[in-house]
């Protein structure tokens, strides 16, 4: 999470923080794709996939986006 937070601009984080939860799916080909690529989810990053409770890259990236969003909500 810290690595992901550090890779995003303040504007991106603010935009995500203000986004309604039901719109997070709209990040599938943006932020979630970045996560899948950057964190090796398609390359079999088993530890991260397992930590997300899945063996599918798409589901793991969605879980990470949601966890990031939830963390930003708490920081508000």
C-alpha positions in Angstrom: 0.0 0.0 0.0 2.8 2.4 0.8 4.5 1.8 -2.5 1.2 2.4 -4.3 0.5 5.6 -2.3 4.0 6.9 -3.2 3.4 6.3 -6.9 0.3 8.4 -7.1 0.1 12.1 -7.3 -1.7 14.2 -4.7 -4.4 15.0 -7.4 -4.9 11.4 -8.2 -5.3 10.5 -4.5 -7.7 13.3 -3.9 -9.8 12.2 -7.0 -9.9 8.7 -5.7 -10.8 9.9 -2.2 -13.8 11.9 -3.5 -15.0 9.1 -5.8 -18.1 7.2 -4.7 -17.5 3.6 -3.9 -19.8 2.3 -6.7 -17.7 4.1 -9.3 -14.4 2.3 -8.4 -15.2 -0.3 -11.1 -14.5 2.5 -13.6 -10.8 2.3 -12.6 -10.4 -1.2 -14.1 -8.5 0.0 -17.2 -6.7 2.8 -15.4 -5.5 2.5 -11.8 -6.3 -1.2 -11.6 -4.4 -1.9 -14.8 -1.4 0.0 -13.4 -1.6 -2.1 -10.2 -1.8 -5.4 -12.2 1.3 -4.4 -14.3 3.4 -2.7 -11.6 2.9 -5.4 -8.9 3.2 -8.4 -11.2 -0.3 -9.8 -10.7 -0.4 -11.3 -14.2 3.1 -12.6 -13.7 2.0 -14.7 -10.8 2.8 -12.6 -7.7 1.4 -15.4 -5.5 2.0 -13.6 -2.2 0.0 -10.6 -3.2 -2.7 -12.6 -4.9 -3.0 -14.7 -1.8 -3.1 -11.6 0.4 -6.0 -10.4 -1.7 -7.8 -13.7 -1.3 -7.8 -14.7 -4.9 -5.7 -16.2 -7.7 -7.0 -13.8 -10.4 -5.2 -10.6 -11.3 -8.4 -8.7 -12.0 -10.0 -9.6 -8.7 -6.8 -8.8 -6.8 -6.4 -5.4 -8.4 -10.0 -4.6 -7.6 -9.4 -5.5 -4.0 -6.3 -3.3 -3.9 -8.2 -0.4 -5.4 -11.0 -0.8 -2.8 -8.5 -1.1 0.0 -6.7 2.1 -1.1 -10.1 3.9 -1.4 -11.1 2.8 2.1 -7.8 3.9 3.5 -8.2 7.3 1.9 -11.7 7.6 3.4 -10.3 7.0 6.9 -7.7 9.6 6.4 -10.3 12.2 5.6 
